[in-house]
Amino acid sequence: MQGYVMFDDYETSELLDILNYILRSGRWKELEYVYSELVLELRKRSELMGMIY
């Protein structure tokens, strides 16, 4: 598993729906927020798996 950050299908589709909504609405501040939250979550998951970004 090391080297991969995996999402199940529900998480992936939910995230894509949110990103598509933000892109369509042109709400760039929200996009920046969602992106930063995603990066933090990925870092947290990778640290739990013993990986450091």
C-alpha positions, -999 to +999 in steps of 0.1 A: +000+000+000+028+024+006+031+051-020-007+052-027-034+073-012-067+056-020-103+068-020-133+046-023-157+054-052-181+073-030-154+097-016-140+102-051-174+110-067-184+133-038-151+152-041-155+156-079-191+168-075-179+195-051-150+206-073-172+207-104-198+228-086-171+253-075-156+254-110-190+260-126-200+287-101-166+305-104-161+306-066-124+306-065-119+312-028-139+281-021-118+261-046-086+273-028-102+262+006-112+228-007-078+223-022-060+232+010-082+209+030-076+181+006-038+186+008-040+185+047-061+154+046-037+136+022-007+146+044-026+133+075-033+100+057+002+096+044+017+102+079-006+075+093+009+051+067+044+062+077+050+085+048+060+121+050+055+147+022 
